[in-house]
Amino acid sequence: MSRLDSFIRRLTAQKRLLEDVAGRIPGIDGCVLEVGLGNGRTYDHLREILPEREIFVFDRDLSCHPSCMPDGEHMILGEIRDTLAYCGPRVKTQAALIHADIGSGDPTTDLATSSWLSPLVDARAAPGGYVLSGLPLDLPSFEAFPMPEGIRPGRYNLYRKPL
Ligand SMILES: C[S@@+](CC[C@H](N)C(=O)[O-])C[C@H]1O[C@@H](n2cnc3c(N)ncnc32)[C@H](O)[C@@H]1O
């Protein structure tokens, strides 16, 4: 498969899954965490499909499209390993949805990321909350969901924290 095809499939999967999970969380209190702002595409989609939710965004850089800039209260700048661990004073609720898109494509870096990210995600997720991640995470107490039809298993990962 060409890189263009792979990129299109990845973005298609992100959009479908974000919309799928947005439809599952109406009964779950809490904010949304966007872990990895990047260009701001998925952040922009999240704020469009979940307009009533408070969304906090994490990245070490602010390199998004100007129309996708979070406000200063909701943009948490720095290394996610630190900011997600110590964001409690700003992010006062647990998260109904965490979307993490910080894969590097390098298997060693991604394994290391997954190992420090998993416990931080576990700590920030609300009971019944959902985690959507490009990288597989080690969340043994969570329920892993199969991908909806048409999305290749392993392309993205969906978990739910038990109530
Ligand atoms: C693939 S991009 C996110 C793309 C985004 N979902 C979008 O739709 O535009 C990943 C982002 O995560 C950030 N990132 C990756 N690892 C990070 C880390 N350990 N700490 C802080 N930011 C990180 C990068 O700076 C980059 O902006």
PDBQT file of the ligand as one rigid body, heavy atoms in Angstrom, charges set to zero:
ROOT
HETATM    1  C1  LIG A 201       0.844  13.187  14.842  1.00  0.00    +0.000 C 
HETATM    2  S1  LIG A 201       0.844  14.721  15.626  1.00  0.00    +0.000 S 
HETATM    3  C2  LIG A 201      -0.842  14.890  16.119  1.00  0.00    +0.000 C 
HETATM    4  C3  LIG A 201      -1.734  15.174  14.950  1.00  0.00    +0.000 C 
HETATM    5  C4  LIG A 201      -3.134  15.585  15.310  1.00  0.00    +0.000 C 
HETATM    6  N1  LIG A 201      -3.907  14.440  15.798  1.00  0.00    +0.000 N 
HETATM    7  C5  LIG A 201      -3.821  16.232  14.136  1.00  0.00    +0.000 C 
HETATM    8  O1  LIG A 201      -4.885  15.737  13.722  1.00  0.00    +0.000 OA
HETATM    9  O2  LIG A 201      -3.324  17.243  13.623  1.00  0.00    +0.000 OA
HETATM   10  C6  LIG A 201       1.667  14.395  17.142  1.00  0.00    +0.000 C 
HETATM   11  C7  LIG A 201       1.945  15.602  17.985  1.00  0.00    +0.000 C 
HETATM   12  O3  LIG A 201       2.311  15.127  19.270  1.00  0.00    +0.000 OA
HETATM   13  C8  LIG A 201       3.389  15.882  19.774  1.00  0.00    +0.000 C 
HETATM   14  N2  LIG A 201       4.155  15.008  20.673  1.00  0.00    +0.000 N 
HETATM   15  C9  LIG A 201       4.612  13.754  20.408  1.00  0.00    +0.000 A 
HETATM   16  N3  LIG A 201       5.220  13.234  21.474  1.00  0.00    +0.000 NA
HETATM   17  C10 LIG A 201       5.175  14.190  22.442  1.00  0.00    +0.000 A 
HETATM   18  C11 LIG A 201       5.652  14.253  23.779  1.00  0.00    +0.000 A 
HETATM   19  N4  LIG A 201       6.304  13.217  24.330  1.00  0.00    +0.000 N 
HETATM   20  N5  LIG A 201       5.429  15.381  24.484  1.00  0.00    +0.000 NA
HETATM   21  C12 LIG A 201       4.803  16.439  23.909  1.00  0.00    +0.000 A 
HETATM   22  N6  LIG A 201       4.303  16.437  22.650  1.00  0.00    +0.000 NA
HETATM   23  C13 LIG A 201       4.505  15.323  21.924  1.00  0.00    +0.000 A 
HETATM   24  C14 LIG A 201       4.182  16.349  18.570  1.00  0.00    +0.000 C 
HETATM   25  O4  LIG A 201       4.818  17.579  18.857  1.00  0.00    +0.000 OA
HETATM   26  C15 LIG A 201       3.088  16.478  17.495  1.00  0.00    +0.000 C 
HETATM   27  O5  LIG A 201       2.649  17.808  17.403  1.00  0.00    +0.000 OA
ENDROOT
TORSDOF 0
